[in-house]
Amino acid sequence: MAGSWDGGYDSGSQSDESCNFERLHVEPIYDAFVCPLTKQVMHDPVTLENGQTFEREAIEKWFKECKESGRKLVCPLTQKEVKNAYLNPSIALRNTIEEWSARNEAAQLDLARRSLNLGSSESDVMRALKYIQYSYRTSRSNKHILHNTEMVPKIVDMLKSSSRKVRCKALEALRIVVEEDSDNKEILGQGDTVRTIVKFLSHELSQEREEAVSLLYELSKSEALCEKIGSVNGAILILVGMTSSKSENILTVEKAEKTLENLEKFENNVRQMAENGRLQPLLTQILEGPTETKLSLASFLGELALNNDVKVLVARTVGSSLINIMKSGNIQAREAALKALNQISSCEASAKVLIEAGILPPLVKDLFTVGSNQLPMRLKEVSATILASIVSSGYDFDSIAVGPDHQTLVSEDIVHNLLHLISNTGPAIECKLLQVLVGLTNSPTTVLNVVSAIKSSGATISLVQFVEAPQKDLRVASIKLLQNLSPHMGHELADELRGTVGQLGSLIKVIAENIGITEEQAAAVGLLAELPERDVGLTRQMLDDGAFQLIFSRVVSIQKGETRGSRFVTPFLEGLVAVLARVTFVLAEEPSAIALCRENDLAALFIELLQSNGLDKVQMVSATALENLSLESKDLTKLPELPPPGLCASIFPCFSKQPAISGLCRLHRGTCSLKESFCLLEGQAVEKLVALLDHTNEKVVEAALAALSTLLDDGVDVEQGVLVLCEAQGVKPILDVLLEKQTETLRRRAVWTVERILRTDEIAYEVSGDPNVSTALVDAFQHADYRTRQIAERALKHIDKIPNFSGIFPNMG
C-alpha cells in the first residue's frame, strides 16, 4: 500500500488531479477495465459489434470525428469497418469496475485517514488531504465512508500542525467536506473546533484567514452553528472588522459579509454586531422584526455607547418608529422606546432629526399627564432627560407646537407646568427639568418668555433655594439657570440672595472649594458676576462675608499658574475678575471697600490683568475697575500741608510766595501712589490702557478709553493729563477711535476725550489740519445725542471750525 501511495501521485498541478488520483490503486488494474482510447479505467463501458469494449464518451467522440472527416466508421483497434454503430452497454463489466473502484477508494481513504496524524511527514499529510478532497467531490458513496471513519475529527487535528501548508489545506478540506452536508457540519460543531477556526481569522497570514472565513461561511449556513459561531468570543468582532478592511482580499470581505448575514438569524448575534459597530441588522429588526424582538432590541439600543455620527444615522433610520412606540405602546414598550430615544437624543444633530420626526408633543404629554395613564416617575425622569437633550440642540422652540392649543415649550402655561413639576418631584427629575430651562434660557429668542413666566409664577424663591441642594448635579443645573436669568432679572435674584437664608454663602462656599476648577464653580462665579454691579447691599454683604478676599486669592492662584489644565479655567477667571471688580463700584459709599483695595493692592492686580491677551472679558472688566479706582484718586491723594503765612505776608500779600514742594503727583497735586490712592500715573497703567485702544473688541476699547478719560476729568490737572497721554503716545489712538465710530457709546466717550485734549493749543493747531478729525466731529455735532453735540461744538471751536460767537447752544456755564 505504502509503495502504491508514494509512487502514484505527483503533488504538482491540480489540473491533473483526477488523473493522478485514478492511478492510486491498492488492487491491481485489470486490462479489461482500461479503455484502449483513454488508457483510463472506464466508468460507462460499451461494446461494439466486433466485441471490442470502450468508454462510451471516447468511442462516441471517435465515431463523430470519422463522420466529420468523411471516413468510414472503423474500429479504432482493428481499423476494420463497423457496419452497425450501436453501442451495447457492458453492464456486467461496469458493475465489476464499480465494485473494484469502491474497494480501492475505501482502501485509499483508509490509507489517507491513517496518514492524518501529527507524526506523519508534511508531504504525506498534504497528499492525504488532497485525496480526501478529490474523493469527496467525485463520489457520493465516499461521503458515507467519511462519516463512518471519523475522518472529520482527523482533519480537524491537522489544524494543530506546525506546517502552514498543512493548516491551510486542512481548512480547505474541512470546507469541502461540510459543503451541503449537514451531518459533517454537526460533527464539526462539536467541541472547540469552531473556536479553533475562529482563531485563524486573526492570523497574520492572509491565506489562513481566507480559508478560515470561507469555512465559517459554509458553517454559518447551518442555523445551529450560527449560534455557536456567535458565542465564540471575538468572532463577530473580527468578522465585522474584516468587512470594513481595505487591506483584505475582496473575496474574503464578501465571505465575511455573507457569514455575518447568516449570523443575523439570532438576536444575540445581532446584539454583538451592534456592540461592534454593525448597527444595520439591529435597526432592521427594530423596523421589521416581531414585536418582542423590536422591544428587546430597542431597549438594548438604549444601552449602547454610540458616537455622534451613528446617533444621527440611528435617529434617521428608526427615530419615527421609536416615537410611534412611545406614543401608542404599553408601559413596557414605551420604556424600551424611551431608553433608545434617550441614547440617540444626546447629540445636537440627532436631536434635530428627532424634533423633525415629531418627538416633542408626545414627550411633553408624557411629562405632564397624571392619572391612570401616566408614566411611572422613573420613566418621567427618562422623558425629562430626553427633553433636556433636545432643548440643548439650539432649535427654534418658539415655532414648534407641543400642546393641544398650539402652545410651545416657552408658552407661559407650559413653563408653569415645568416649574410645578420641579417643585413637586424628586431630585433626579428636578435636575433634568432645570436643565430643560437652562437650554431654553441659553437662546436669546426664548429666554425672555421663560423670564416672564418665572416672574408671573412667583417661582424665583424656589429656584434660588436649589443653590443649597445636597445633590451636585441639581446645584449645577440651578446655578446655570440662575446665571442665564441674571441679566434679565438680576435685581430680583440679588434680593433673594441677600436674604438671611444663606444662598449667597452657599455660592461663595462653592467658589472657595480648592479642588481644581469645576463646572459648578464656573457657573457659581458667573452668576455672581452677572448680578447688578451697583447693588450696594449685595456688595456690602459680600464684604462682610469676606467673599472678595477669597476671590482675590483665587485670581492670584490662577495668575501664578497654580491652577491650570481645566476647561473651565477661562470662564472661572472671567467670573472671578468681574466679581472682584464689584468692590470698585461702591468705593464712595463703603470705606471698607477702599480698605480692601488698599490691603490687597487691587489696582496693581487689575493693571496686570490688562495684559491677559485672548481674554477680552478680563481685559474689559479690569479696565472698568481701573476707571472706578482712578475716579477716587483725586479724593484719596494726600494734599501737602502748607505753612501759615507770616505777619508781613498777611498784611502785604505781594510779599507772600508759596514754597515749592517736590514729589507731588502732576495730575492730582498731592502725594499719590498706586496702592493708596489708585493713581494710574503712579501705577504706570497709561501705556497698557493705550495699547488696548487698538483692540478688535469694541467693548474692551470702550473700557480702556473710559479709564484713560479719568486723566482728563474735572478735579485733576487736565493740561498735565494731556501731557501724560502725549508721553504715552495715546493721542493718535484716541483720535483713531473717534474716526472709526464703532458704536454710539464709543463715539460719545471719544468726543468727550478729544474735546479735553484739544484744549491744549499746540494739539488743537496740529489737529485742525486733519480733515478726517474735523469730519468726525462735524458728524457728531450733527447726529449725536444732545450732550455729545454740545461737546462736539466746543471741540470744533478749539480747532476754529466754528466761531466762538456762534451761540448755537446755550451757555453751559
ABEGO torsion letter per residue (X at the ends): XAAAAAAABBABBAAAAAAAAAABBABBBBAAABBAAAGBBBABBBBBAAGBBBBAAAAAAAAAAAAAAGBBBBBAAAGBBBABABBBBBAAAAAAAAAAAAAAAAAAAAAAAAABBAABBAAAAAAAAAAAAAAAAABAAAAAAAAAAGAAAAAAAAAABABAAAAAAAAAAAAAAABGBAAAAAAAABEAAAAAAAAAAABABAAAAAAAAAAAAAAAABAAAAAAAAABBGAAAAAAAAAABAABBAAAAAAAAAAAAAAAABAAAAAAAAAAGBAAAAAAAAAABBAAAAAAAAAAAAABBBBAAAAAAAAAAAAAAAAAAAAABBAAAAAAAAAAAAAAAABAAAAAAAAAAGAAAAAAAAAABBEAABBBAAAAAAAAAAAAAAAAAGBBAAABBABAAGBBAABAAAAAAAAAAAAABBAAAAAAAAAAAAAAAABAAAAAAAAAAAAAAGAAAAAAAAAABABAAAAAAAAAAAAAAAAAAAAAAAAAAABAAGAAAAAAAAAABBAEBBAAAAAAAAAAAABBAABAAAAAAAAAAGAAAAAAAAAAAAAAGABBGBAAAAAAAAAAAAAAAAAAAAAAABAAAAAAAAAAGAAAAAAAAAABBGBAAAAAAAAAAAAAAAAAAAAABBBBBBBBBBAAAAABAAABBBBBBBGBBAAAGBBBBAAAAGBAAAAGAAAAAAAAAABABAAAAAAAAAAAAAAABBGBBAAAAAAAAAAAGAAAAAAAAAAAGABAAAAAAAAAAAAAAAABAAAAAAAAABAAAAAAAAAAAAABBAAAAAAAAAAAAAAGABBAAAGABBBAX
